[in-house]
Amino acid sequence: MTDLRSYLDDMGSQPFRYGRHDCFTVAARWIVLCGGRDVLRRYASLREGLELAAAEGHDNHLPWLDEACERIPVLMARAGDLAVFLNSSLPAVGIVRPGGEDVMSLGRSGPGVAALTDADYCLRVR
């Protein structure tokens, strides 16, 4: 299994690319590295990713992550779990950082950090 700190450092050092290195693919790869089910999908653009989700009956990428992980309340999340943010036009997912108080996610402008308590729900990875 990969060390969480190393994984987050690596995640933050690579350029954003839809379908290759975005919030969903980073989360999906983390699940696999932790021994979970592979739900990774490949797409070349936001539009293509949303079309792929729609073809499977979804509005976005989040149901793929739900297939691999159990939903948990935000306050039960610990380092390495996923945090889901629904408060934007495009939902986002991030990984709870060591210490368990905040979340790192990857967006078009690079890595960002949000308070765990701002998440709508979390997903247990381990």
C-alpha positions as CSV (number, residue, x, y, z in Angstrom):
1,M,0.0,0.0,0.0
2,T,1.2,3.5,-0.8
3,D,1.8,6.0,2.0
4,L,-0.9,8.6,2.1
5,R,1.4,11.6,2.5
6,S,3.5,10.4,-0.5
7,Y,0.4,9.9,-2.6
8,L,-0.9,13.3,-1.8
9,D,2.5,14.9,-2.6
10,D,2.6,13.1,-5.9
11,M,-1.0,14.1,-6.7
12,G,-0.3,17.7,-6.1
13,S,2.9,17.8,-8.2
14,Q,1.3,16.6,-11.5
15,P,-0.7,18.8,-13.9
16,F,-4.5,18.5,-14.0
17,R,-5.9,16.6,-17.0
18,Y,-9.5,15.4,-17.2
19,G,-9.7,11.6,-17.2
20,R,-6.0,11.2,-16.4
21,H,-5.3,13.3,-13.4
22,D,-8.4,15.0,-11.9
23,C,-10.3,14.6,-8.6
24,F,-12.1,11.5,-9.7
25,T,-9.1,9.6,-11.2
26,V,-6.9,10.5,-8.2
27,A,-9.6,9.2,-5.8
28,A,-10.2,6.0,-7.9
29,R,-6.5,5.2,-8.0
30,W,-6.2,5.7,-4.2
31,I,-9.1,3.2,-3.7
32,V,-7.2,0.6,-5.7
33,L,-3.9,1.3,-3.9
34,C,-5.7,0.6,-0.7
35,G,-6.9,-2.8,-1.9
36,G,-10.4,-1.7,-3.1
37,R,-12.4,-2.2,-6.2
38,D,-11.2,-0.6,-9.5
39,V,-13.8,1.9,-10.7
40,L,-11.4,4.0,-12.7
41,R,-12.8,5.3,-16.0
42,R,-10.8,7.0,-18.7
43,Y,-12.0,10.1,-20.6
44,A,-10.3,12.9,-22.5
45,S,-12.4,15.9,-21.5
46,L,-15.0,17.0,-18.9
47,R,-17.7,16.6,-21.6
48,E,-16.6,13.0,-22.5
49,G,-16.5,12.1,-18.8
50,L,-20.0,13.4,-18.3
51,E,-21.2,11.5,-21.4
52,L,-19.6,8.3,-20.1
53,A,-21.4,8.8,-16.8
54,A,-24.7,9.5,-18.6
55,A,-24.3,6.4,-20.7
56,E,-24.3,4.4,-17.4
57,G,-27.3,6.3,-16.1
58,H,-25.5,8.8,-13.8
59,D,-25.4,12.6,-13.7
60,N,-21.7,12.6,-12.7
61,H,-18.7,10.5,-11.6
62,L,-19.7,10.1,-7.9
63,P,-21.8,6.9,-8.3
64,W,-18.6,5.1,-9.5
65,L,-16.9,5.8,-6.2
66,D,-20.1,4.9,-4.3
67,E,-19.8,1.4,-6.0
68,A,-16.4,0.9,-4.3
69,C,-16.8,2.4,-0.9
70,E,-19.3,2.6,1.9
71,R,-20.8,6.0,2.6
72,I,-20.1,7.4,6.1
73,P,-21.0,10.6,8.0
74,V,-18.4,13.3,7.6
75,L,-17.5,13.2,11.3
76,M,-16.6,9.5,11.0
77,A,-14.0,10.2,8.3
78,R,-10.3,9.5,8.9
79,A,-7.2,10.1,7.0
80,G,-7.3,8.3,3.6
81,D,-11.1,8.3,3.3
82,L,-12.8,10.3,0.5
83,A,-14.8,13.5,1.1
84,V,-17.5,14.5,-1.4
85,F,-18.5,18.1,-2.1
86,L,-21.8,18.6,-3.8
87,N,-22.0,22.4,-3.4
88,S,-20.7,23.3,-6.9
89,S,-22.1,22.9,-10.4
90,L,-19.7,19.9,-10.8
91,P,-19.4,17.8,-7.7
92,A,-15.8,17.2,-6.4
93,V,-14.1,14.5,-4.4
94,G,-10.9,14.7,-2.3
95,I,-8.8,12.6,0.1
96,V,-8.9,13.3,3.8
97,R,-5.3,14.3,4.7
98,P,-3.3,13.0,7.7
99,G,-4.7,14.6,10.8
100,G,-8.2,14.1,9.5
101,E,-9.2,17.8,9.6
102,D,-9.0,18.7,6.0
103,V,-9.2,17.4,2.5
104,M,-7.0,17.7,-0.6
105,S,-8.6,17.7,-4.0
106,L,-7.4,18.3,-7.5
107,G,-9.0,20.9,-9.7
108,R,-8.2,22.7,-12.9
109,S,-6.2,25.3,-11.0
110,G,-4.2,22.6,-9.2
111,P,-4.4,21.0,-5.7
112,G,-6.7,22.7,-3.2
113,V,-7.5,22.1,0.5
114,A,-10.9,22.3,2.1
115,A,-12.2,21.8,5.6
116,L,-13.5,18.3,6.1
117,T,-16.6,19.7,7.7
118,D,-17.5,21.4,4.4
119,A,-18.0,17.9,2.8
120,D,-21.5,16.6,2.2
121,Y,-20.6,13.0,2.9
122,C,-17.6,10.8,3.0
123,L,-16.6,7.4,1.7
124,R,-14.7,4.8,3.7
125,V,-11.6,3.6,1.8
126,R,-10.0,1.3,4.3
